[in-house]
């Protein structure tokens, strides 16, 4: 399994995704500020991985804290949460993870006689539990989604929703992996995903590690290949899914979804339940991160555009629910109308008695 991130005695260790595919380099965060920088600079990226990274950042910050009173520690946890929350605005998993760690911290404060060392140990355990749960969720997504993919054919994906975007296995690529493990004969087309090239650099690299046939194509080639009948399904990940099924994912996803609809090709989204934001009614309410113009103006350190030209660099776009064939989660597969199927899935789970 690709070690996207892991807790170590020295700190939180990350594979530096900005150096892939040519160099496999690891960096270790020794403070929560380091983790925030690593998230902001996209050394780690992908909504599920960002969420667990933030959880580990809080655990790391608390573990390294020199606070001697609970009031001092509480003030520090609030600051850690604020700094980490400011790193990437679109991925809802980030805020879900921070909220979960804060809820655990508040729960610990209500424990009579709790000590700071006990709080430190409990928060590390909580972050590691989130890490393990993410891997298990990805495998469950794979099991639910594998049957949706063709037994033989070509699947298009956009950006990277694989092991590198999670704690292991992957969401969209996890579904592909699961299908291949079941014997499906699948080859993958990976959009290069400009301007950061997550498809060309990351998706291609990790699928080649698994010996899954992969071809990189420029972002503007998908329509032509669909028209030629060379694509049987599309599957992508998500950074936030609104309550009505609108999906925020890497910019360019919307165009692929419209093309898939036009050509009668199923368009699937794979994401953990934590990516579903029931508090956001529809996609127009999802904040879209705007990144540095340098990512567009320069490539490999070389300027590619005229001085002074205007630059648009939104990191994400929103695909309306009407273009989404199904949403694959670890709890099962959601079908339109998504507001209804989400409620039904929640109701079904709440009806199951606790063991």
ABEGO torsion letter per residue (X at the ends): XBBABBBBAAEBBBBBAAAOAABBBBBBBABAAAAAAAAAAGABBEAAAAAAAAAAAAAAAAAABABABAAAAAAAAAAAAAAAAAABAABAAAAAAAAAAAAAAAAAAABBGBBAAAAAAAAAAAAAAAAAAAAAAAAAAAAAAAAABBABEBBBBBEBBBAAABAEGEBAAAAAAAAAAAGBBBBBBBBAGOAAGAAAAAAAAAAAAAGBBBBBBBAAAAAAAAAAGABABBBBBBABBBAAGBBBBBBGAAAAAAAAAAAGBBBBBBBBAAABBAABABAAABBBBBBBAAAAABBGGBBABBBGBBBBBBABBBBBAAABABBBBAAEBBBOBAAAAAAAAAAAAAABBBX
